[in-house]
Amino acid sequence: VELSASFHLFFPSQLSKDTIKQTIDFHKGQWALGGRLSLTGNGTLLQPELARFFSKRLALGARLSYGDDFALRTFEVGFHLLARYYLTIGRKKKIFGEVATGYQFLALRRGSDG
């Protein structure tokens, strides 16, 4: 059994009086905060991420990761750089493609074998 949740929050570069909009628009300078949390019977995975928009479609950022696998007795930590390109579908929906690269470190946990 696995329980997994992802979230993304978008923060405007400038506050405006009208905070409820009919369309979803991203702007240069806007920040996006998000990540993923996954819980299983064997371990956990936490991946927070932060990105900044450099145009209304392109966001660049970074993701940290921490994972623990109790069955394999391993843990991992990592750092990744990411680039996202957003496309608009209709007035209130967006999809994105993502390219990421980074470093992941995996280690065995010490413990008794019996």
Secondary structure, DSSP 8 states (H G I E B T S, - for coil): -EEEEEEEEEE-SS--S----SS----TT-EEEEEEEEEESSEEEEEEEEEEESSSSEEEEEEEEEEEETTTTEEEEEEEEEEEEEEEETTTEEEEEEEEEEEEEEEE------
